[in-house]
Amino acid sequence: MTLIMNAAPLAMSEYKFSYDEAKSVLVWHFIAMYAPSLFLAFFMKNLSPFRLILLGILFYLIAVLVALFSVSFWGFWVSLVLVGIGWAFSFNGGTFMLNAINSEYKLRLQGLNAISIFGANLLASSSVGFVLANGGWKVLNLISFRFIVIFLSIIFGLKKI
């Protein structure tokens, strides 16, 4: 999410969109990140945290596909809104999953999770300029697509254990 979110305004500038258009896309992205939290209690009645994470990943996948096939204003807008919703579902699903752990190591696992998330965000934020300068928006989304596939493989691999 961080990779796409940080790259979008730069990519929109490269595609000659105005500052106001890029700002609008980011505003709606942030709304999409936090608004679903108001309704997650209703989703949790029918979905397990694992399924909520998978739903979030599905939103990420659709967002990347939209970004790969459309560099219009609405392509950026839809992609970033879907990334925001994907983040809300996957992040909160992971939080619910961590909160359900009953172990003496629960706090250590939560700390490890926080360090992992912030480390990944640091790496993503730090690499945006390099990726955009050397490959552009499409390459950045192809990289994101690969990470989604790797993450899904890990999740389903761990689920079988």
VMD Tcl script that builds the backbone (N, CA, C; Angstrom):
set m [mol new atoms 483]
animate dup $m
set s [atomselect $m all]
$s set {name element resname resid chain x y z} {
  {N N MET 1 A 0.834 -1.180 0.000}
  {CA C MET 1 A 0.000 0.000 0.000}
  {C C MET 1 A 0.879 1.244 0.000}
  {N N THR 2 A 1.910 1.241 0.819}
  {CA C THR 2 A 2.771 2.417 0.929}
  {C C THR 2 A 3.458 2.727 -0.385}
  {N N LEU 3 A 3.903 1.712 -1.078}
  {CA C LEU 3 A 4.586 1.905 -2.354}
  {C C LEU 3 A 3.671 2.623 -3.349}
  {N N ILE 4 A 2.462 2.145 -3.496}
  {CA C ILE 4 A 1.524 2.733 -4.455}
  {C C ILE 4 A 1.057 4.111 -3.989}
  {N N MET 5 A 0.743 4.240 -2.705}
  {CA C MET 5 A 0.243 5.502 -2.179}
  {C C MET 5 A 1.284 6.615 -2.340}
  {N N ASN 6 A 2.544 6.329 -2.027}
  {CA C ASN 6 A 3.580 7.352 -2.139}
  {C C ASN 6 A 3.937 7.656 -3.588}
  {N N ALA 7 A 3.787 6.683 -4.457}
  {CA C ALA 7 A 4.162 6.871 -5.852}
  {C C ALA 7 A 3.077 7.564 -6.673}
  {N N ALA 8 A 1.825 7.421 -6.276}
  {CA C ALA 8 A 0.716 7.929 -7.093}
  {C C ALA 8 A 0.814 9.420 -7.415}
  {N N PRO 9 A 1.045 10.302 -6.438}
  {CA C PRO 9 A 1.109 11.716 -6.807}
  {C C PRO 9 A 2.280 12.034 -7.743}
  {N N LEU 10 A 3.404 11.337 -7.560}
  {CA C LEU 10 A 4.542 11.540 -8.454}
  {C C LEU 10 A 4.226 11.048 -9.862}
  {N N ALA 11 A 3.591 9.891 -9.937}
  {CA C ALA 11 A 3.208 9.343 -11.241}
  {C C ALA 11 A 2.162 10.233 -11.907}
  {N N MET 12 A 1.212 10.732 -11.138}
  {CA C MET 12 A 0.196 11.618 -11.707}
  {C C MET 12 A 0.835 12.892 -12.247}
  {N N SER 13 A 1.841 13.393 -11.554}
  {CA C SER 13 A 2.569 14.569 -12.048}
  {C C SER 13 A 3.267 14.244 -13.364}
  {N N GLU 14 A 3.851 13.057 -13.433}
  {CA C GLU 14 A 4.527 12.625 -14.664}
  {C C GLU 14 A 3.543 12.508 -15.834}
  {N N TYR 15 A 2.314 12.105 -15.535}
  {CA C TYR 15 A 1.285 12.001 -16.566}
  {C C TYR 15 A 0.535 13.321 -16.777}
  {N N LYS 16 A 1.068 14.396 -16.211}
  {CA C LYS 16 A 0.574 15.772 -16.419}
  {C C LYS 16 A -0.774 16.066 -15.767}
  {N N PHE 17 A -1.085 15.390 -14.662}
  {CA C PHE 17 A -2.268 15.746 -13.889}
  {C C PHE 17 A -1.917 16.917 -12.981}
  {N N SER 18 A -2.896 17.707 -12.639}
  {CA C SER 18 A -2.663 18.870 -11.790}
  {C C SER 18 A -2.465 18.458 -10.333}
  {N N TYR 19 A -1.957 19.398 -9.574}
  {CA C TYR 19 A -1.792 19.200 -8.138}
  {C C TYR 19 A -3.140 18.904 -7.486}
  {N N ASP 20 A -4.176 19.632 -7.883}
  {CA C ASP 20 A -5.512 19.434 -7.305}
  {C C ASP 20 A -6.077 18.055 -7.626}
  {N N GLU 21 A -5.798 17.551 -8.823}
  {CA C GLU 21 A -6.262 16.204 -9.170}
  {C C GLU 21 A -5.550 15.154 -8.319}
  {N N ALA 22 A -4.243 15.310 -8.143}
  {CA C ALA 22 A -3.490 14.368 -7.307}
  {C C ALA 22 A -3.958 14.458 -5.858}
  {N N LYS 23 A -4.212 15.666 -5.399}
  {CA C LYS 23 A -4.692 15.853 -4.022}
  {C C LYS 23 A -6.040 15.177 -3.831}
  {N N SER 24 A -6.923 15.301 -4.801}
  {CA C SER 24 A -8.244 14.676 -4.717}
  {C C SER 24 A -8.132 13.156 -4.625}
  {N N VAL 25 A -7.262 12.578 -5.423}
  {CA C VAL 25 A -7.069 11.125 -5.393}
  {C C VAL 25 A -6.582 10.689 -4.010}
  {N N LEU 26 A -5.630 11.429 -3.437}
  {CA C LEU 26 A -5.109 11.068 -2.117}
  {C C LEU 26 A -6.140 11.268 -1.009}
  {N N VAL 27 A -6.939 12.316 -1.108}
  {CA C VAL 27 A -7.986 12.523 -0.106}
  {C C VAL 27 A -8.935 11.334 -0.091}
  {N N TRP 28 A -9.370 10.890 -1.264}
  {CA C TRP 28 A -10.289 9.746 -1.330}
  {C C TRP 28 A -9.600 8.454 -0.905}
  {N N HIS 29 A -8.301 8.357 -1.163}
  {CA C HIS 29 A -7.546 7.191 -0.701}
  {C C HIS 29 A -7.569 7.127 0.832}
  {N N PHE 30 A -7.326 8.260 1.480}
  {CA C PHE 30 A -7.313 8.278 2.952}
  {C C PHE 30 A -8.696 8.006 3.522}
  {N N ILE 31 A -9.719 8.509 2.884}
  {CA C ILE 31 A -11.091 8.193 3.315}
  {C C ILE 31 A -11.324 6.691 3.204}
  {N N ALA 32 A -10.877 6.100 2.093}
  {CA C ALA 32 A -11.056 4.655 1.886}
  {C C ALA 32 A -10.241 3.831 2.875}
  {N N MET 33 A -9.155 4.390 3.385}
  {CA C MET 33 A -8.349 3.664 4.375}
  {C C MET 33 A -9.063 3.560 5.721}
  {N N TYR 34 A -9.766 4.609 6.098}
  {CA C TYR 34 A -10.302 4.651 7.458}
  {C C TYR 34 A -11.813 4.470 7.558}
  {N N ALA 35 A -12.571 4.810 6.538}
  {CA C ALA 35 A -14.030 4.676 6.597}
  {C C ALA 35 A -14.490 3.228 6.819}
  {N N PRO 36 A -13.852 2.230 6.198}
  {CA C PRO 36 A -14.319 0.856 6.442}
  {C C PRO 36 A -14.254 0.429 7.905}
  {N N SER 37 A -13.401 1.061 8.685}
  {CA C SER 37 A -13.292 0.708 10.109}
  {C C SER 37 A -14.601 0.941 10.841}
  {N N LEU 38 A -15.412 1.856 10.326}
  {CA C LEU 38 A -16.706 2.121 10.948}
  {C C LEU 38 A -17.663 0.944 10.793}
  {N N PHE 39 A -17.410 0.097 9.805}
  {CA C PHE 39 A -18.322 -1.004 9.484}
  {C C PHE 39 A -17.723 -2.387 9.737}
  {N N LEU 40 A -16.481 -2.439 10.200}
  {CA C LEU 40 A -15.815 -3.735 10.366}
  {C C LEU 40 A -16.509 -4.639 11.370}
  {N N ALA 41 A -17.164 -4.085 12.348}
  {CA C ALA 41 A -17.886 -4.928 13.323}
  {C C ALA 41 A -18.952 -5.758 12.621}
  {N N PHE 42 A -19.598 -5.175 11.608}
  {CA C PHE 42 A -20.618 -5.910 10.855}
  {C C PHE 42 A -19.985 -6.995 9.994}
  {N N PHE 43 A -18.814 -6.697 9.401}
  {CA C PHE 43 A -18.117 -7.690 8.585}
  {C C PHE 43 A -17.631 -8.849 9.434}
  {N N MET 44 A -17.202 -8.554 10.660}
  {CA C MET 44 A -16.619 -9.590 11.510}
  {C C MET 44 A -17.650 -10.610 11.979}
  {N N LYS 45 A -18.922 -10.290 11.851}
  {CA C LYS 45 A -19.949 -11.278 12.197}
  {C C LYS 45 A -19.971 -12.416 11.187}
  {N N ASN 46 A -19.599 -12.109 9.950}
  {CA C ASN 46 A -19.656 -13.100 8.880}
  {C C ASN 46 A -18.287 -13.541 8.361}
  {N N LEU 47 A -17.247 -12.806 8.716}
  {CA C LEU 47 A -15.916 -13.108 8.195}
  {C C LEU 47 A -14.931 -13.354 9.333}
  {N N SER 48 A -14.071 -14.324 9.147}
  {CA C SER 48 A -12.975 -14.523 10.084}
  {C C SER 48 A -11.884 -13.498 9.759}
  {N N PRO 49 A -10.966 -13.249 10.677}
  {CA C PRO 49 A -9.862 -12.339 10.367}
  {C C PRO 49 A -9.073 -12.778 9.133}
  {N N PHE 50 A -8.893 -14.091 8.972}
  {CA C PHE 50 A -8.176 -14.610 7.802}
  {C C PHE 50 A -8.900 -14.226 6.509}
  {N N ARG 51 A -10.206 -14.382 6.489}
  {CA C ARG 51 A -10.974 -14.026 5.283}
  {C C ARG 51 A -10.997 -12.520 5.061}
  {N N LEU 52 A -10.968 -11.756 6.130}
  {CA C LEU 52 A -10.910 -10.303 5.995}
  {C C LEU 52 A -9.580 -9.893 5.350}
  {N N ILE 53 A -8.503 -10.551 5.758}
  {CA C ILE 53 A -7.196 -10.296 5.143}
  {C C ILE 53 A -7.229 -10.670 3.660}
  {N N LEU 54 A -7.795 -11.824 3.347}
  {CA C LEU 54 A -7.886 -12.236 1.937}
  {C C LEU 54 A -8.726 -11.264 1.118}
  {N N LEU 55 A -9.793 -10.758 1.692}
  {CA C LEU 55 A -10.615 -9.760 1.006}
  {C C LEU 55 A -9.797 -8.490 0.754}
  {N N GLY 56 A -9.017 -8.086 1.731}
  {CA C GLY 56 A -8.135 -6.932 1.551}
  {C C GLY 56 A -7.142 -7.154 0.432}
  {N N ILE 57 A -6.562 -8.349 0.376}
  {CA C ILE 57 A -5.601 -8.664 -0.680}
  {C C ILE 57 A -6.290 -8.671 -2.050}
  {N N LEU 58 A -7.539 -9.126 -2.097}
  {CA C LEU 58 A -8.292 -9.079 -3.352}
  {C C LEU 58 A -8.468 -7.631 -3.821}
  {N N PHE 59 A -8.750 -6.729 -2.889}
  {CA C PHE 59 A -8.853 -5.310 -3.249}
  {C C PHE 59 A -7.517 -4.786 -3.772}
  {N N TYR 60 A -6.404 -5.188 -3.132}
  {CA C TYR 60 A -5.083 -4.796 -3.620}
  {C C TYR 60 A -4.858 -5.289 -5.050}
  {N N LEU 61 A -5.213 -6.536 -5.281}
  {CA C LEU 61 A -5.006 -7.133 -6.596}
  {C C LEU 61 A -5.790 -6.393 -7.672}
  {N N ILE 62 A -7.049 -6.107 -7.405}
  {CA C ILE 62 A -7.874 -5.370 -8.370}
  {C C ILE 62 A -7.302 -3.973 -8.579}
  {N N ALA 63 A -6.839 -3.340 -7.502}
  {CA C ALA 63 A -6.266 -1.994 -7.603}
  {C C ALA 63 A -5.048 -1.977 -8.521}
  {N N VAL 64 A -4.185 -2.961 -8.367}
  {CA C VAL 64 A -2.986 -3.028 -9.202}
  {C C VAL 64 A -3.362 -3.277 -10.661}
  {N N LEU 65 A -4.333 -4.127 -10.888}
  {CA C LEU 65 A -4.766 -4.381 -12.266}
  {C C LEU 65 A -5.367 -3.123 -12.892}
  {N N VAL 66 A -6.162 -2.382 -12.136}
  {CA C VAL 66 A -6.710 -1.111 -12.645}
  {C C VAL 66 A -5.561 -0.162 -12.987}
  {N N ALA 67 A -4.581 -0.055 -12.085}
  {CA C ALA 67 A -3.447 0.849 -12.308}
  {C C ALA 67 A -2.617 0.439 -13.525}
  {N N LEU 68 A -2.528 -0.854 -13.774}
  {CA C LEU 68 A -1.757 -1.324 -14.925}
  {C C LEU 68 A -2.438 -1.010 -16.250}
  {N N PHE 69 A -3.764 -0.981 -16.232}
  {CA C PHE 69 A -4.495 -0.824 -17.492}
  {C C PHE 69 A -5.091 0.565 -17.708}
  {N N SER 70 A -4.954 1.461 -16.730}
  {CA C SER 70 A -5.504 2.799 -16.910}
  {C C SER 70 A -4.652 3.836 -16.198}
  {N N VAL 71 A -4.194 4.817 -16.946}
  {CA C VAL 71 A -3.469 5.935 -16.352}
  {C C VAL 71 A -4.292 7.218 -16.475}
  {N N SER 72 A -5.606 7.048 -16.550}
  {CA C SER 72 A -6.503 8.198 -16.542}
  {C C SER 72 A -6.705 8.658 -15.103}
  {N N PHE 73 A -7.335 9.815 -14.933}
  {CA C PHE 73 A -7.647 10.290 -13.587}
  {C C PHE 73 A -8.455 9.245 -12.840}
  {N N TRP 74 A -9.478 8.691 -13.489}
  {CA C TRP 74 A -10.340 7.712 -12.826}
  {C C TRP 74 A -9.605 6.409 -12.565}
  {N N GLY 75 A -8.631 6.074 -13.399}
  {CA C GLY 75 A -7.805 4.898 -13.142}
  {C C GLY 75 A -7.013 5.065 -11.857}
  {N N PHE 76 A -6.377 6.242 -11.705}
  {CA C PHE 76 A -5.659 6.512 -10.460}
  {C C PHE 76 A -6.624 6.542 -9.277}
  {N N TRP 77 A -7.767 7.188 -9.446}
  {CA C TRP 77 A -8.732 7.343 -8.353}
  {C C TRP 77 A -9.232 5.974 -7.877}
  {N N VAL 78 A -9.692 5.147 -8.815}
  {CA C VAL 78 A -10.215 3.818 -8.459}
  {C C VAL 78 A -9.113 2.976 -7.828}
  {N N SER 79 A -7.936 3.002 -8.414}
  {CA C SER 79 A -6.833 2.214 -7.887}
  {C C SER 79 A -6.501 2.606 -6.449}
  {N N LEU 80 A -6.389 3.897 -6.185}
  {CA C LEU 80 A -6.013 4.335 -4.835}
  {C C LEU 80 A -7.133 4.109 -3.824}
  {N N VAL 81 A -8.374 4.236 -4.242}
  {CA C VAL 81 A -9.487 3.940 -3.324}
  {C C VAL 81 A -9.483 2.453 -2.989}
  {N N LEU 82 A -9.268 1.604 -3.978}
  {CA C LEU 82 A -9.218 0.157 -3.721}
  {C C LEU 82 A -8.026 -0.220 -2.849}
  {N N VAL 83 A -6.899 0.445 -3.049}
  {CA C VAL 83 A -5.737 0.200 -2.188}
  {C C VAL 83 A -6.066 0.598 -0.748}
  {N N GLY 84 A -6.764 1.714 -0.571}
  {CA C GLY 84 A -7.161 2.140 0.770}
  {C C GLY 84 A -8.076 1.141 1.449}
  {N N ILE 85 A -9.065 0.648 0.720}
  {CA C ILE 85 A -9.982 -0.359 1.274}
  {C C ILE 85 A -9.218 -1.655 1.563}
  {N N GLY 86 A -8.335 -2.043 0.647}
  {CA C GLY 86 A -7.516 -3.232 0.858}
  {C C GLY 86 A -6.677 -3.121 2.109}
  {N N TRP 87 A -6.110 -1.938 2.330}
  {CA C TRP 87 A -5.328 -1.732 3.547}
  {C C TRP 87 A -6.208 -1.856 4.785}
  {N N ALA 88 A -7.382 -1.227 4.759}
  {CA C ALA 88 A -8.278 -1.273 5.919}
  {C C ALA 88 A -8.614 -2.709 6.284}
  {N N PHE 89 A -8.952 -3.507 5.296}
  {CA C PHE 89 A -9.350 -4.887 5.569}
  {C C PHE 89 A -8.161 -5.735 6.013}
  {N N SER 90 A -7.045 -5.646 5.293}
  {CA C SER 90 A -5.914 -6.516 5.625}
  {C C SER 90 A -5.253 -6.100 6.936}
  {N N PHE 91 A -5.090 -4.808 7.162}
  {CA C PHE 91 A -4.456 -4.356 8.403}
  {C C PHE 91 A -5.323 -4.694 9.613}
  {N N ASN 92 A -6.612 -4.391 9.526}
  {CA C ASN 92 A -7.497 -4.687 10.652}
  {C C ASN 92 A -7.685 -6.189 10.840}
  {N N GLY 93 A -7.747 -6.948 9.741}
  {CA C GLY 93 A -7.829 -8.408 9.863}
  {C C GLY 93 A -6.618 -8.966 10.583}
  {N N GLY 94 A -5.436 -8.452 10.253}
  {CA C GLY 94 A -4.225 -8.886 10.932}
  {C C GLY 94 A -4.229 -8.502 12.403}
  {N N THR 95 A -4.741 -7.309 12.692}
  {CA C THR 95 A -4.842 -6.877 14.087}
  {C C THR 95 A -5.794 -7.769 14.863}
  {N N PHE 96 A -6.947 -8.088 14.265}
  {CA C PHE 96 A -7.906 -8.989 14.922}
  {C C PHE 96 A -7.278 -10.360 15.160}
  {N N MET 97 A -6.499 -10.821 14.181}
  {CA C MET 97 A -5.863 -12.124 14.302}
  {C C MET 97 A -4.836 -12.118 15.440}
  {N N LEU 98 A -4.044 -11.048 15.524}
  {CA C LEU 98 A -3.069 -10.949 16.604}
  {C C LEU 98 A -3.742 -10.850 17.969}
  {N N ASN 99 A -4.843 -10.128 18.037}
  {CA C ASN 99 A -5.553 -9.986 19.312}
  {C C ASN 99 A -6.165 -11.301 19.789}
  {N N ALA 100 A -6.408 -12.222 18.872}
  {CA C ALA 100 A -7.022 -13.510 19.229}
  {C C ALA 100 A -6.014 -14.512 19.779}
  {N N ILE 101 A -4.729 -14.185 19.685}
  {CA C ILE 101 A -3.693 -15.109 20.153}
  {C C ILE 101 A -3.711 -15.179 21.672}
  {N N ASN 102 A -3.736 -16.379 22.188}
  {CA C ASN 102 A -3.652 -16.598 23.634}
  {C C ASN 102 A -2.337 -17.305 23.917}
  {N N SER 103 A -1.322 -16.517 24.180}
  {CA C SER 103 A 0.003 -17.068 24.429}
  {C C SER 103 A 0.773 -16.091 25.307}
  {N N GLU 104 A 1.745 -16.633 25.988}
  {CA C GLU 104 A 2.598 -15.765 26.787}
  {C C GLU 104 A 3.481 -14.891 25.898}
  {N N TYR 105 A 3.580 -15.236 24.630}
  {CA C TYR 105 A 4.404 -14.487 23.675}
  {C C TYR 105 A 3.584 -13.484 22.854}
  {N N LYS 106 A 2.344 -13.275 23.214}
  {CA C LYS 106 A 1.450 -12.395 22.447}
  {C C LYS 106 A 2.037 -10.994 22.254}
  {N N LEU 107 A 2.531 -10.387 23.304}
  {CA C LEU 107 A 3.070 -9.029 23.201}
  {C C LEU 107 A 4.329 -8.989 22.344}
  {N N ARG 108 A 5.144 -10.025 22.426}
  {CA C ARG 108 A 6.337 -10.091 21.577}
  {C C ARG 108 A 5.951 -10.249 20.112}
  {N N LEU 109 A 4.940 -11.059 19.854}
  {CA C LEU 109 A 4.468 -11.230 18.475}
  {C C LEU 109 A 3.900 -9.919 17.926}
  {N N GLN 110 A 3.157 -9.197 18.761}
  {CA C GLN 110 A 2.624 -7.908 18.320}
  {C C GLN 110 A 3.757 -6.916 18.036}
  {N N GLY 111 A 4.786 -6.944 18.857}
  {CA C GLY 111 A 5.951 -6.085 18.616}
  {C C GLY 111 A 6.680 -6.456 17.337}
  {N N LEU 112 A 6.849 -7.747 17.113}
  {CA C LEU 112 A 7.487 -8.226 15.883}
  {C C LEU 112 A 6.656 -7.831 14.664}
  {N N ASN 113 A 5.343 -7.940 14.797}
  {CA C ASN 113 A 4.456 -7.533 13.713}
  {C C ASN 113 A 4.612 -6.039 13.419}
  {N N ALA 114 A 4.641 -5.216 14.451}
  {CA C ALA 114 A 4.779 -3.766 14.259}
  {C C ALA 114 A 6.109 -3.425 13.588}
  {N N ILE 115 A 7.189 -4.058 14.047}
  {CA C ILE 115 A 8.504 -3.810 13.441}
  {C C ILE 115 A 8.515 -4.245 11.977}
  {N N SER 116 A 7.891 -5.385 11.685}
  {CA C SER 116 A 7.832 -5.881 10.302}
  {C C SER 116 A 7.064 -4.918 9.407}
  {N N ILE 117 A 5.920 -4.457 9.885}
  {CA C ILE 117 A 5.096 -3.531 9.087}
  {C C ILE 117 A 5.839 -2.223 8.850}
  {N N PHE 118 A 6.404 -1.658 9.910}
  {CA C PHE 118 A 7.082 -0.378 9.744}
  {C C PHE 118 A 8.363 -0.526 8.928}
  {N N GLY 119 A 9.043 -1.655 9.037}
  {CA C GLY 119 A 10.215 -1.909 8.207}
  {C C GLY 119 A 9.853 -2.008 6.730}
  {N N ALA 120 A 8.761 -2.712 6.444}
  {CA C ALA 120 A 8.300 -2.818 5.055}
  {C C ALA 120 A 7.879 -1.454 4.519}
  {N N ASN 121 A 7.221 -0.650 5.362}
  {CA C ASN 121 A 6.833 0.706 4.947}
  {C C ASN 121 A 8.050 1.578 4.677}
  {N N LEU 122 A 9.075 1.445 5.504}
  {CA C LEU 122 A 10.314 2.193 5.300}
  {C C LEU 122 A 10.958 1.817 3.968}
  {N N LEU 123 A 11.035 0.523 3.703}
  {CA C LEU 123 A 11.621 0.050 2.447}
  {C C LEU 123 A 10.805 0.539 1.250}
  {N N ALA 124 A 9.488 0.447 1.341}
  {CA C ALA 124 A 8.626 0.886 0.241}
  {C C ALA 124 A 8.762 2.385 0.005}
  {N N SER 125 A 8.707 3.166 1.074}
  {CA C SER 125 A 8.825 4.627 0.936}
  {C C SER 125 A 10.172 5.031 0.358}
  {N N SER 126 A 11.213 4.335 0.777}
  {CA C SER 126 A 12.563 4.667 0.326}
  {C C SER 126 A 12.809 4.280 -1.126}
  {N N SER 127 A 12.059 3.336 -1.634}
  {CA C SER 127 A 12.317 2.842 -2.991}
  {C C SER 127 A 11.431 3.478 -4.065}
  {N N VAL 128 A 10.456 4.281 -3.673}
  {CA C VAL 128 A 9.519 4.859 -4.644}
  {C C VAL 128 A 10.235 5.653 -5.728}
  {N N GLY 129 A 11.095 6.569 -5.336}
  {CA C GLY 129 A 11.790 7.408 -6.312}
  {C C GLY 129 A 12.642 6.597 -7.266}
  {N N PHE 130 A 13.359 5.612 -6.716}
  {CA C PHE 130 A 14.212 4.767 -7.552}
  {C C PHE 130 A 13.386 3.995 -8.585}
  {N N VAL 131 A 12.296 3.378 -8.121}
  {CA C VAL 131 A 11.466 2.565 -9.025}
  {C C VAL 131 A 10.819 3.440 -10.095}
  {N N LEU 132 A 10.277 4.589 -9.695}
  {CA C LEU 132 A 9.642 5.469 -10.687}
  {C C LEU 132 A 10.664 6.014 -11.681}
  {N N ALA 133 A 11.856 6.363 -11.212}
  {CA C ALA 133 A 12.876 6.912 -12.103}
  {C C ALA 133 A 13.410 5.873 -13.084}
  {N N ASN 134 A 13.432 4.623 -12.659}
  {CA C ASN 134 A 14.021 3.583 -13.504}
  {C C ASN 134 A 13.010 2.701 -14.212}
  {N N GLY 135 A 11.753 2.796 -13.875}
  {CA C GLY 135 A 10.776 1.921 -14.521}
  {C C GLY 135 A 9.443 2.578 -14.766}
  {N N GLY 136 A 9.063 3.486 -13.901}
  {CA C GLY 136 A 7.785 4.172 -14.068}
  {C C GLY 136 A 6.652 3.500 -13.309}
  {N N TRP 137 A 5.470 4.067 -13.496}
  {CA C TRP 137 A 4.258 3.653 -12.798}
  {C C TRP 137 A 3.895 2.206 -13.083}
  {N N LYS 138 A 4.015 1.785 -14.326}
  {CA C LYS 138 A 3.632 0.409 -14.679}
  {C C LYS 138 A 4.567 -0.608 -14.016}
  {N N VAL 139 A 5.852 -0.344 -14.030}
  {CA C VAL 139 A 6.812 -1.253 -13.395}
  {C C VAL 139 A 6.556 -1.315 -11.895}
  {N N LEU 140 A 6.272 -0.169 -11.287}
  {CA C LEU 140 A 5.967 -0.141 -9.860}
  {C C LEU 140 A 4.767 -1.032 -9.555}
  {N N ASN 141 A 3.746 -0.987 -10.387}
  {CA C ASN 141 A 2.565 -1.823 -10.165}
  {C C ASN 141 A 2.843 -3.294 -10.466}
  {N N LEU 142 A 3.730 -3.575 -11.402}
  {CA C LEU 142 A 4.133 -4.968 -11.631}
  {C C LEU 142 A 4.888 -5.518 -10.421}
  {N N ILE 143 A 5.723 -4.686 -9.820}
  {CA C ILE 143 A 6.415 -5.096 -8.591}
  {C C ILE 143 A 5.395 -5.353 -7.492}
  {N N SER 144 A 4.418 -4.468 -7.367}
  {CA C SER 144 A 3.358 -4.650 -6.359}
  {C C SER 144 A 2.596 -5.946 -6.613}
  {N N PHE 145 A 2.298 -6.223 -7.876}
  {CA C PHE 145 A 1.588 -7.452 -8.239}
  {C C PHE 145 A 2.387 -8.677 -7.789}
  {N N ARG 146 A 3.696 -8.635 -8.008}
  {CA C ARG 146 A 4.542 -9.765 -7.599}
  {C C ARG 146 A 4.525 -9.952 -6.085}
  {N N PHE 147 A 4.578 -8.848 -5.350}
  {CA C PHE 147 A 4.523 -8.954 -3.892}
  {C C PHE 147 A 3.188 -9.527 -3.425}
  {N N ILE 148 A 2.111 -9.162 -4.086}
  {CA C ILE 148 A 0.795 -9.709 -3.733}
  {C C ILE 148 A 0.773 -11.217 -3.954}
  {N N VAL 149 A 1.307 -11.662 -5.071}
  {CA C VAL 149 A 1.352 -13.096 -5.372}
  {C C VAL 149 A 2.233 -13.829 -4.357}
  {N N ILE 150 A 3.378 -13.263 -4.026}
  {CA C ILE 150 A 4.266 -13.881 -3.027}
  {C C ILE 150 A 3.557 -13.963 -1.677}
  {N N PHE 151 A 2.902 -12.877 -1.274}
  {CA C PHE 151 A 2.207 -12.845 0.002}
  {C C PHE 151 A 1.091 -13.887 0.045}
  {N N LEU 152 A 0.327 -13.994 -1.047}
  {CA C LEU 152 A -0.734 -15.006 -1.106}
  {C C LEU 152 A -0.152 -16.416 -1.006}
  {N N SER 153 A 0.963 -16.648 -1.662}
  {CA C SER 153 A 1.610 -17.961 -1.595}
  {C C SER 153 A 2.042 -18.282 -0.172}
  {N N ILE 154 A 2.591 -17.296 0.513}
  {CA C ILE 154 A 3.016 -17.505 1.901}
  {C C ILE 154 A 1.814 -17.791 2.785}
  {N N ILE 155 A 0.749 -17.011 2.621}
  {CA C ILE 155 A -0.443 -17.192 3.445}
  {C C ILE 155 A -1.024 -18.594 3.259}
  {N N PHE 156 A -1.185 -19.004 2.004}
  {CA C PHE 156 A -1.762 -20.329 1.767}
  {C C PHE 156 A -0.794 -21.443 2.164}
  {N N GLY 157 A 0.510 -21.195 2.076}
  {CA C GLY 157 A 1.489 -22.168 2.537}
  {C C GLY 157 A 1.427 -22.336 4.052}
  {N N LEU 158 A 1.305 -21.236 4.764}
  {CA C LEU 158 A 1.207 -21.301 6.225}
  {C C LEU 158 A -0.137 -21.877 6.679}
  {N N LYS 159 A -1.165 -21.621 5.893}
  {CA C LYS 159 A -2.500 -22.129 6.246}
  {C C LYS 159 A -2.522 -23.657 6.225}
  {N N LYS 160 A -1.702 -24.268 5.341}
  {CA C LYS 160 A -1.672 -25.727 5.238}
  {C C LYS 160 A -0.881 -26.372 6.368}
  {N N ILE 161 A -0.015 -25.580 7.016}
  {CA C ILE 161 A 0.821 -26.140 8.105}
  {C C ILE 161 A 0.009 -26.405 9.325}
}
mol reanalyze $m
mol bondsrecalc $m
mol representation Tube
mol addrep $m
